[in-house]
Amino acid sequence: MNYISVHSQLYDNLAKEYEEKVNSRKEYNRSLVLRFTKFIKTGKKVLDVGCAVGLDTSIFISNGFTVTGIDLSKEMVKFAKARNPAAVVIRGDFLKTNFDGTFDAIFAQSFIHLFPKADAMEVLKKMKTLLKPNGVVYIGTSKSNESREDWFEKTDYSGNHKRFKKYWTKDELRQVLLDSGFKVLDYFEIDDILYDSRNPLDKVRMVFIVKN
């Protein structure tokens, strides 16, 4: 099964529901974005990877950043463009998309877990090439006590939707980031406000902020 095509259709189906949750997520997302912006020292150009309906993109813009967003879902991109007329929003596969220039920062709040480990390594490799010297990356995902990857039901939205997901342990993800040539600047954990008790591995999210 091609996980890229499945994810494209899945997030098309969920885009309206993501949009409906924007107001309830604004302050939570703002706190994460603003914590990250303190590490951006080289300029104001940000790439929002897996931008969904563009909430984080809008927060960056409201704080003076120039943003390019990319998402696989055409329906997500429609909402993101409507919310952010000042941003460049691309519909595409991150690994296959050619971007215009380099970035001071890359924001990937819920992205790295959508790839098998081998492909995730390629994602990190590409992120490194897209960064300016001393650029920074935000990597957020659910924290797991066990490393595994497979097709799992997405339980935090309506419907019976399966997606491919890689569950990362803290030590595993840290090592992959180091092996990819990044330096860890910060690490923190947060309670996920979308936590669903049917999937306890998603109760805590972990965030690495790394430097090129």
Number of C-alpha atoms within 10 A of each C-alpha: 7 7 14 15 12 15 18 18 14 16 21 18 16 18 19 14 14 17 16 11 10 15 10 10 15 13 12 12 16 16 11 16 19 13 11 19 18 8 19 18 12 14 13 17 21 26 26 22 23 25 27 28 28 27 21 24 30 19 20 22 16 10 12 10 17 18 25 21 26 25 25 23 26 18 20 26 25 17 18 27 18 13 15 19 10 14 19 15 23 22 18 17 16 17 14 7 11 10 13 8 9 18 26 21 31 28 25 18 23 18 18 25 18 20 20 17 20 8 13 18 17 14 17 21 17 14 22 22 12 21 22 18 14 16 23 30 29 24 22 23 26 25 22 20 11 12 15 13 16 12 13 13 14 17 17 13 13 9 11 8 17 15 17 21 21 22 26 23 17 19 11 14 20 18 12 15 21 13 13 18 15 21 17 16 12 13 15 10 14 14 12 15 13 12 17 15 11 10 13 12 17 22 18 16 20 22 21 23 22 24 23 20
